[in-house]
Amino acid sequence: MLTLSFIFFFFILLIGFNKFNILPITKIIPIWLFIVFISGLIINSVFTNLEYIAKPKSADSYISYLILQSLILPLAILFIINIYKLVRLPLKVATLILGTIILIIAEKFIEQIGIITYTHWNIAFSTILWSSIIMISICFYHFMKRGISHS
């Protein structure tokens, strides 16, 4: 049931993203794949190597976790990149901070409903994790933008 809820939530986000999106599809696909790859590496290293967060034990929770990591997280970061692209310089920093706060709140919600379990995790780790994933994704967006315009 949890998996179906997250699939429904993803489609609602996707509809909103299609109305709000200003990025061309030629940039969305590589950025999406980059976000899935980088966030997967970082988050799995936290799960596997540091053991600060425990993986879900049930099949429904694990499939929900995979939907969150592969579909909803990249879509949320693409929303943040769209907002980052729209605003001027002083608000770009505010976009990074707001995006980090939203992802921390989402992570806490995911922990509350039982998809992940904190073992030795705290808010400082979440801040570092999400702000670095957002900044790396924005840097990749700038790399894509510069690479496509010089071709």
Beta strands, then each sheet from edge to edge (+ up, - down):
strand 1: 53-54
strand 2: 117-118
sheet 1: 1+ 2-
end
